[in-house]
Amino acid sequence: MVDKSFSSRAFDAVNGTLLVLFALVTIVPFVHVIASSFASAAEYNRTDFLLFPTEFSLKAYEYIFTTNALPKSLAITVFITVVGTLICLALTALTAYPLSRRRMHFRKPLMFLIVFTIIFQGGLIPDYLVVKELGMLNSYWSLMLPRAIIPFYLIILINFFKHLPDEIEESAKMDGCGDLRLLLRIMIPLSMPALASLTLFYAVFQWNTYMHAILYINDTEKWPIQVLLRQIVMVSQAGFVEQGVVEGEQSIPPDTVKMAVITVATFPILLVYPFLQKHFAKGVLLGSIKG
């Protein structure tokens, strides 16, 4: 084993310290949110910054689940996330594969148009007018189809397809395999690391749908979880429940209810990451470094 120099050990120490501090800055606020959601009203009111509650209470969770608003909104968000992610993956793969083939005509002009949309976008008003003319206002399709392909993720998958061995495609062609069958049976199974990464990216994007829901969804019965969370935050800040939400003789601080909703809205999407983590780093590196 080669002994490291002093400068190398110093760099490792500083680098490790900075990474630990960055991790704490990221994790501590989330721990505070979870701890506050489980704290009793008395403990929450007397503690400025809570990390480890000693008086547990489930009153905030009982309150937010007493109506159908949160469970229904959560189910809507799960539907949008699952269906929207599948649509995004399908359209991204179908677009990325032909653009990765050098034999495709007008490939460079099309790539220029795709990269151009990363820098310049139409804006909210043109987006709204397009969605309105297509008859998608107040429907879940307005939250899934207009952003079905994100150019940056498309470029990652194009680079991944581009560097798969050409011999695989040539062998499949010699066996009579068509382009669509080649994509479904060979290219996609070989691209699982990249697709796993895009699955996580698209799922988080769909789960956090907020601005487009505000613009396109007028029916409160169709609100996703992020919009409902915003309404709860606004009600709390407006002082609508200044004395707390009273349930029997137990007073629940509005901020505790807000923390509970944030926890419920965030926790489900966190459960997706462990299933994709082993492919995540490999997929991002293979899709971005090569090319």
Secondary structure, DSSP 8 states (H G I E B T S, - for coil): -----HHHHHHHHHHHHHHHHHHHHHHHHHHHHHHHHHB-HHHHHH-SS-SS-SSB--HHHHHHTSSSHHHHHHHHHHHHHHHHHHHHHHHHHHHHHHHH-TTSTTHHHHHHHHHHHHH----HHHHHHHHHHTT-TTSTHHHHSTTS--HHHHHHHHHHHHTS-HHHHHHHHHTT--HHHHIIIIIHHHTHHHHHHHHHHHHHHHHT--HHHHHH---GGG--HHHHHHHHHHHHHTTTTTT-EEETTEEE-HHHHHHHHHHHHHHHHHTTHHHHHHHHHHHHHHHHT--
